[in-house]
């Protein structure tokens, strides 16, 4: 793919206090979409606090396209119920990548991103140097639902032959 800038590894860690969509619980999973790509986590049965720890990889051709996450409750006999959605803006993360940093001590905070009306963050999110790479952990507040958050981590991968973001 000639326009490929790189890959973004998205680790969907867990859901926190997700909405109940069955009798007493839910069977949640996450669908991640971006520019025609669609990836899913596995279903975790009977919980509103699932731990997926699933790694999904997106091909990035345009850093301005947001990453959309939608949480669903798996149903056997009817259509799956939506449990909220969130959006990831990778702009601040890419800004950190473009700084061209090297040889920082592990744990160095490069940038702090604050929650606002224009993002889905429920808490401050930091871009952190970790053993030669930059990671960003986020708690995303789900929209269009009564409650719930998703914890995710993003990490950039530069495969050979990609343009990169620099």
Secondary structure, 3 states (H helix, E strand, C coil): CCCCCEEEEEEEEEEECCCCCCCCCCEEEEEEEECCEEEECCCCCCECCCEEEEEEEEEECCCCCCEEEEEEECCCCCCCEEEEEEEECCHHHHHHHCCCCCCCCCCCEEEEECCCCCCCECCCEEEEEECCEEEEEEEEECECCCCCEEEEEEEEECCCCCCCCC
